Amino acid sequence: MDAPRDSRDEAPAGARQLRRVRDAASARVGLAILREAAAWAAASGIAVWEPAELREAEFEAAAAAGELILGFEGASPAATMLLQSADAVYWPEAEPGSALYVHKVAVRRASAGRGWLPRLIEFAAQEAHQRAIPFLRLDTVHRPKMQAMYEDLGFRVLAEEPMTMYGRRIIRLERRA
Ligand SMILES: CC(C)(COP(=O)(O)OP(=O)(O)OC[C@H]1O[C@@H](n2cnc3c(N)ncnc32)[C@H](O)[C@@H]1OP(=O)(O)O)[C@@H](O)C(=O)NCCC(=O)NCCS
């Protein structure tokens, strides 16, 4: 399922593609996208991630575990997410194998507004299909705009009180893969 490691340089200029990356350098690329996105959001008064949630060692481990996805425009990294098989923090009660969990979604500002969010979710859905996993799940800070973006992609908010994490109100969403 993985693209060959060296396929990045074969993409025609401007071609958009997503793939799993496993090496430490790619983990740092993903982290840089997330940090840029977090700084951009913070400048608009939107707190997305705490520094403690963006640690290099954890990203290197996630990449090595096959959880890190990068999106490229030609050879340039444009977007990222973590795609995980379990989420003990936000979905501790979930049945094993019932979902893929989408985390740490971000797009570089230079690539914003180009459809990366639906592309990332479609990648997750395709992988879930391939693995016969029925649901996609994610959590996000309770904000109308972010909620609406995910609802437009077929997610529904769980009917429950938002939970509090790092002082933020977090909602959980899921959709059929
Ligand atoms: C969420 C994201 C991947 C969407 O990328 P995109 O589809 O290219 O869309 P844009 O970046 O152009 O953002 C679309 C709108 O959502 C808003 N938005 C982005 N992140 C937001 C957030 N976390 N909370 C509320 N609004 C947000 C933007 O301000 C923009 O608003 P506008 O339409 O009034 O200009 C990207 O905005 C991003 O990286 N955001 C910061 C990180 C983040 O919030 N990740 C999701 C965590 S669940």
PDBQT file of the ligand as one rigid body, heavy atoms in Angstrom, charges set to zero:
ROOT
HETATM    1  C1  LIG A 201      -7.879  22.846   9.362  1.00  0.00    +0.000 C 
HETATM    2  C2  LIG A 201      -7.016  23.064   8.121  1.00  0.00    +0.000 C 
HETATM    3  C3  LIG A 201      -6.204  21.810   7.836  1.00  0.00    +0.000 C 
HETATM    4  C4  LIG A 201      -7.981  23.311   6.946  1.00  0.00    +0.000 C 
HETATM    5  O1  LIG A 201      -7.219  23.657   5.825  1.00  0.00    +0.000 OA
HETATM    6  P1  LIG A 201      -7.953  24.248   4.533  1.00  0.00    +0.000 P 
HETATM    7  O2  LIG A 201      -9.066  23.349   4.169  1.00  0.00    +0.000 OA
HETATM    8  O3  LIG A 201      -6.906  24.503   3.516  1.00  0.00    +0.000 OA
HETATM    9  O4  LIG A 201      -8.656  25.574   5.037  1.00  0.00    +0.000 OA
HETATM   10  P2  LIG A 201      -8.046  26.982   5.510  1.00  0.00    +0.000 P 
HETATM   11  O5  LIG A 201      -6.738  26.816   6.172  1.00  0.00    +0.000 OA
HETATM   12  O6  LIG A 201      -8.138  27.909   4.360  1.00  0.00    +0.000 OA
HETATM   13  O7  LIG A 201      -9.105  27.366   6.636  1.00  0.00    +0.000 OA
HETATM   14  C5  LIG A 201     -10.504  27.458   6.349  1.00  0.00    +0.000 C 
HETATM   15  C6  LIG A 201     -11.159  28.272   7.413  1.00  0.00    +0.000 C 
HETATM   16  O8  LIG A 201     -11.105  27.561   8.654  1.00  0.00    +0.000 OA
HETATM   17  C7  LIG A 201     -10.581  28.384   9.695  1.00  0.00    +0.000 C 
HETATM   18  N1  LIG A 201      -9.872  27.518  10.639  1.00  0.00    +0.000 N 
HETATM   19  C8  LIG A 201      -8.734  26.825  10.412  1.00  0.00    +0.000 A 
HETATM   20  N2  LIG A 201      -8.387  26.116  11.509  1.00  0.00    +0.000 NA
HETATM   21  C9  LIG A 201      -9.347  26.377  12.438  1.00  0.00    +0.000 A 
HETATM   22  C10 LIG A 201      -9.546  25.939  13.772  1.00  0.00    +0.000 A 
HETATM   23  N3  LIG A 201      -8.710  25.086  14.377  1.00  0.00    +0.000 N 
HETATM   24  N4  LIG A 201     -10.642  26.409  14.434  1.00  0.00    +0.000 NA
HETATM   25  C11 LIG A 201     -11.511  27.256  13.822  1.00  0.00    +0.000 A 
HETATM   26  N5  LIG A 201     -11.369  27.694  12.576  1.00  0.00    +0.000 NA
HETATM   27  C12 LIG A 201     -10.289  27.262  11.885  1.00  0.00    +0.000 A 
HETATM   28  C13 LIG A 201      -9.672  29.344   8.952  1.00  0.00    +0.000 C 
HETATM   29  O9  LIG A 201      -9.459  30.499   9.696  1.00  0.00    +0.000 OA
HETATM   30  C14 LIG A 201     -10.458  29.609   7.683  1.00  0.00    +0.000 C 
HETATM   31  O10 LIG A 201     -11.467  30.567   7.979  1.00  0.00    +0.000 OA
HETATM   32  P3  LIG A 201     -12.017  31.580   6.859  1.00  0.00    +0.000 P 
HETATM   33  O11 LIG A 201     -12.791  30.736   5.923  1.00  0.00    +0.000 OA
HETATM   34  O12 LIG A 201     -12.867  32.502   7.654  1.00  0.00    +0.000 OA
HETATM   35  O13 LIG A 201     -10.820  32.223   6.264  1.00  0.00    +0.000 OA
HETATM   36  C15 LIG A 201      -6.066  24.272   8.259  1.00  0.00    +0.000 C 
HETATM   37  O14 LIG A 201      -6.838  25.456   8.412  1.00  0.00    +0.000 OA
HETATM   38  C16 LIG A 201      -5.117  24.193   9.419  1.00  0.00    +0.000 C 
HETATM   39  O15 LIG A 201      -4.016  23.672   9.303  1.00  0.00    +0.000 OA
HETATM   40  N6  LIG A 201      -5.528  24.755  10.586  1.00  0.00    +0.000 N 
HETATM   41  C17 LIG A 201      -4.679  24.829  11.762  1.00  0.00    +0.000 C 
HETATM   42  C18 LIG A 201      -4.546  23.489  12.412  1.00  0.00    +0.000 C 
HETATM   43  C19 LIG A 201      -5.889  22.923  12.796  1.00  0.00    +0.000 C 
HETATM   44  O16 LIG A 201      -6.755  23.617  13.292  1.00  0.00    +0.000 OA
HETATM   45  N7  LIG A 201      -6.036  21.606  12.552  1.00  0.00    +0.000 N 
HETATM   46  C20 LIG A 201      -7.250  20.892  12.834  1.00  0.00    +0.000 C 
HETATM   47  C21 LIG A 201      -7.277  20.435  14.232  1.00  0.00    +0.000 C 
HETATM   48  S1  LIG A 201      -8.713  19.416  14.489  1.00  0.00    +0.000 SA
ENDROOT
TORSDOF 0
